[in-house]
Amino acid sequence: MTALAADVDATSTLLNLLSTRWSCRAFTPQPVPRNEIEQILDVARRTPSWCNTQPWHLHITSGERTAQLRAALAAAIASGPAENADLPFPASYDGVYRDRRRTSGWQLYESLGIDKGDRAASARQTLRNFDFFDAPHVAVVTTDRSLGTYGAVDCGLFIDSFLLAAHSRGVATIPQAALATQAPVLREFFDLPDDRLVLIGISFGYADTEHPVNAYRTERQPVADVATFLD
C-alpha cells in the first residue's frame, strides 16, 4: 500500500489555525449570523468518533436566550457556591500541570492589571465565565451517558474541530469547563434528558480586539516533551 503524499498547503493551513487561535475573554455584542454558525457546524460534524457514534449534541443560544441563560446562572451562583458537574473535575493539579495552570493564570491576571494574591479581583474575573465574557452566543456540548469516557473523548475531538472551524471563519471562541459546574441549571434551562451529560460550554462571537485580555498567548510544550519514540 502506497503512503499518501504530504499536502504541504494543508499542513500549513492547519498549523496556522492551531497557532493563531486563542481563548477569547472579551467579545463585542455583534451576533454571528445563523448561516455562519451552520457553516462552522458543517465543518465540525466531520469529526471522527469511536465506531462512528458521533455522540455530540450542541444547544446554542442567541439573542434573548443568551441573556436568559446568563441571568439563570447568575441567580444560581448568588444562591450558593455549590458546584455540580456531571463529570468529576481533577482533585488537584500537581507538578507540570500545576505549573502550566499557574503560568496561564498569571498571564491572564497580568493582562488585566490584577496583582498576584488579589483574591477578590481574581474571584471577580472567575465569575466572568458565567457572563460568557459578554459573548452573544453559548454552545453547551452534551454526550450520551451510556457511552461513558469514550463518548466524552469523542466530544473533545468535536470541540476542537468546532474551535478551529470557528477561527477559520473569523469567529472567536472560549471553551469553558466552568459552565459545566452548573450542570443542573443548564439541564433545566435546555430541558435536557437524563441520558445526556453536560461536558462543557463554548462562548463565541466576535472578539473585542482592543481589550488587553485578548492580547496574551499561552505556551505549548516542545515536541521532545510530547512523545517518546522507541526505535
C-alpha positions as CSV (number, residue, x, y, z in Angstrom):
1,M,0.0,0.0,0.0
2,T,1.5,3.4,-1.0
3,A,1.6,6.2,1.5
4,L,-0.5,9.3,0.9
5,A,1.5,12.2,-0.4
6,A,2.1,15.0,2.1
7,D,0.0,18.1,1.4
8,V,2.2,21.0,2.4
9,D,-0.5,23.5,1.9
10,A,-2.9,21.6,4.1
11,T,-0.3,21.2,6.8
12,S,0.5,25.0,6.6
13,T,-3.2,25.8,6.9
14,L,-3.7,23.6,9.9
15,L,-0.6,24.8,11.7
16,N,-1.7,28.4,11.1
17,L,-5.2,27.7,12.6
18,L,-3.7,25.9,15.6
19,S,-1.0,28.6,16.2
20,T,-3.2,31.6,15.9
21,R,-6.4,30.5,17.7
22,W,-6.7,31.7,21.3
23,S,-9.4,31.7,24.0
24,C,-11.3,34.9,23.8
25,R,-12.3,36.6,27.1
26,A,-13.8,39.8,25.7
27,F,-16.4,39.8,23.0
28,T,-18.3,42.5,21.1
29,P,-22.1,42.3,21.2
30,Q,-22.4,41.7,17.5
31,P,-24.2,38.4,16.8
32,V,-22.8,35.8,14.5
33,P,-25.3,35.2,11.6
34,R,-27.1,31.9,11.7
35,N,-25.6,30.8,8.3
36,E,-22.1,31.4,9.7
37,I,-22.9,29.2,12.7
38,E,-24.2,26.5,10.5
39,Q,-21.1,26.7,8.3
40,I,-19.0,26.1,11.4
41,L,-21.1,23.1,12.4
42,D,-21.0,21.7,8.9
43,V,-17.2,21.6,9.2
44,A,-17.1,20.3,12.8
45,R,-19.6,17.5,12.1
46,R,-17.0,15.7,10.0
47,T,-15.1,14.9,13.2
48,P,-14.1,11.2,13.6
49,S,-15.5,9.2,16.5
50,W,-15.3,5.8,18.1
51,C,-17.3,3.3,15.9
52,N,-18.7,6.5,14.2
53,T,-21.1,7.0,17.2
54,Q,-21.0,10.8,16.8
55,P,-22.2,11.3,20.4
56,W,-22.1,15.1,20.5
57,H,-25.0,17.5,20.5
58,L,-25.0,21.3,21.0
59,H,-27.6,23.6,22.4
60,I,-26.8,27.0,21.0
61,T,-28.2,30.3,22.4
62,S,-28.6,33.6,20.6
63,G,-30.2,37.0,21.4
64,E,-32.6,36.9,24.3
65,R,-32.0,33.3,25.1
66,T,-28.3,34.1,25.8
67,A,-29.4,36.8,28.2
68,Q,-31.9,34.5,29.9
69,L,-29.2,31.8,30.4
70,R,-26.8,34.4,31.8
71,A,-29.5,35.5,34.3
72,A,-30.3,31.9,35.3
73,L,-26.6,31.2,36.0
74,A,-26.2,34.4,38.0
75,A,-29.2,33.5,40.2
76,A,-27.9,30.1,40.8
77,I,-24.4,31.3,41.8
78,A,-25.8,34.0,44.0
79,S,-27.8,31.4,46.0
80,G,-24.7,29.4,46.9
81,P,-21.2,28.3,45.7
82,A,-22.2,24.6,45.1
83,E,-20.6,23.0,42.0
84,N,-22.5,20.2,40.4
85,A,-20.6,19.0,37.3
86,D,-21.9,15.8,35.6
87,L,-18.3,14.6,35.3
88,P,-15.8,15.0,38.2
89,F,-13.2,17.7,37.9
90,P,-9.5,16.9,38.8
91,A,-9.0,16.6,42.5
92,S,-5.7,18.6,42.2
93,Y,-3.2,19.9,39.8
94,D,0.3,18.7,40.6
95,G,3.8,19.0,39.0
96,V,4.0,20.4,35.5
97,Y,0.2,20.6,35.3
98,R,0.1,22.9,38.3
99,D,3.0,25.0,36.9
100,R,1.3,25.4,33.5
101,R,-2.0,26.3,35.1
102,R,-0.4,28.9,37.3
103,T,1.6,30.4,34.4
104,S,-1.6,30.7,32.3
105,G,-3.4,32.3,35.3
106,W,-0.7,34.8,35.9
107,Q,-0.7,35.8,32.2
108,L,-4.4,36.4,32.4
109,Y,-4.2,38.4,35.6
110,E,-1.3,40.4,34.4
111,S,-3.2,41.4,31.2
112,L,-6.0,42.7,33.4
113,G,-3.7,44.5,35.9
114,I,-4.6,42.1,38.7
115,D,-1.8,41.7,41.3
116,K,-0.7,38.3,42.4
117,G,-2.6,37.5,45.7
118,D,-5.5,39.8,44.9
119,R,-8.1,37.1,45.5
120,A,-11.1,39.4,45.3
121,A,-10.1,40.6,41.9
122,S,-9.3,37.1,40.7
123,A,-12.7,35.8,42.0
124,R,-14.5,38.6,40.1
125,Q,-12.7,37.5,36.9
126,T,-13.6,33.9,37.5
127,L,-17.3,34.9,37.7
128,R,-16.9,36.5,34.2
129,N,-17.1,32.9,32.9
130,F,-20.8,33.0,33.8
131,D,-21.3,36.3,31.9
132,F,-19.8,34.4,28.9
133,F,-17.4,37.3,28.7
134,D,-20.2,39.2,27.0
135,A,-20.4,36.8,24.1
136,P,-23.7,36.8,22.2
137,H,-23.8,33.0,21.9
138,V,-23.2,30.0,24.0
139,A,-23.0,26.4,22.8
140,V,-23.5,23.7,25.5
141,V,-22.0,20.4,24.5
142,T,-23.5,17.2,25.7
143,T,-22.8,13.5,25.2
144,D,-24.8,10.3,25.7
145,R,-24.4,9.0,29.3
146,S,-24.2,5.3,28.1
147,L,-21.0,5.9,26.1
148,G,-19.0,6.9,29.2
149,T,-15.4,8.0,28.9
150,Y,-15.2,7.4,25.2
151,G,-18.2,9.5,24.4
152,A,-16.5,12.3,26.2
153,V,-13.3,11.7,24.3
154,D,-15.1,11.8,21.0
155,C,-16.8,15.1,22.0
156,G,-13.4,16.5,22.9
157,L,-12.4,15.9,19.3
158,F,-15.6,17.6,18.1
159,I,-15.0,20.6,20.3
160,D,-11.5,21.1,18.8
161,S,-13.0,20.9,15.3
162,F,-15.6,23.5,16.3
163,L,-13.0,25.8,17.7
164,L,-10.8,25.6,14.6
165,A,-13.7,25.9,12.2
166,A,-14.9,29.0,14.0
167,H,-11.5,30.5,14.0
168,S,-11.2,29.9,10.2
169,R,-14.5,31.9,9.8
170,G,-13.2,34.8,12.0
171,V,-15.4,33.8,14.9
172,A,-13.7,33.9,18.4
173,T,-14.3,31.2,21.0
174,I,-13.6,30.1,24.5
175,P,-14.3,26.6,25.8
176,Q,-15.4,26.8,29.4
177,A,-15.3,23.9,31.9
178,A,-16.6,26.4,34.4
179,L,-20.0,26.3,32.8
180,A,-20.2,22.6,33.4
181,T,-20.1,23.2,37.2
182,Q,-23.6,24.5,36.8
183,A,-24.9,21.4,35.0
184,P,-28.3,21.4,36.9
185,V,-29.0,24.9,35.7
186,L,-28.1,24.0,32.1
187,R,-30.1,20.8,32.3
188,E,-33.2,22.7,33.4
189,F,-32.7,25.6,31.0
190,F,-32.3,23.4,27.9
191,D,-34.7,20.6,29.2
192,L,-32.0,18.0,28.8
193,P,-33.0,14.4,29.3
194,D,-31.2,12.3,32.0
195,D,-29.3,10.3,29.3
196,R,-27.3,13.4,28.3
197,L,-24.2,14.5,30.2
198,V,-23.2,18.2,30.2
199,L,-19.5,18.3,29.2
200,I,-18.6,22.0,28.5
201,G,-19.8,25.3,27.3
202,I,-18.3,27.3,24.5
203,S,-18.9,31.0,24.4
204,F,-18.4,32.5,21.0
205,G,-18.9,35.6,18.9
206,Y,-16.6,38.4,17.6
207,A,-13.5,39.3,19.6
208,D,-13.0,42.8,21.1
209,T,-9.5,43.1,19.7
210,E,-8.9,46.3,21.7
211,H,-9.3,44.6,25.0
212,P,-5.9,43.8,26.7
213,V,-7.2,40.4,27.9
214,N,-7.2,39.2,24.3
215,A,-3.5,40.1,23.8
216,Y,-1.7,37.4,25.7
217,R,-1.0,33.8,24.4
218,T,-0.1,30.6,26.2
219,E,2.9,28.5,25.5
220,R,3.0,24.9,24.2
221,Q,5.5,22.2,25.2
222,P,8.1,21.2,22.6
223,V,7.8,18.1,20.5
224,A,10.6,16.4,22.6
225,D,8.3,16.5,25.6
226,V,5.1,15.4,23.7
227,A,6.2,11.9,22.6
228,T,8.5,9.0,23.5
229,F,10.0,7.3,20.4
230,L,11.0,3.6,20.5
231,D,13.2,2.6,17.6
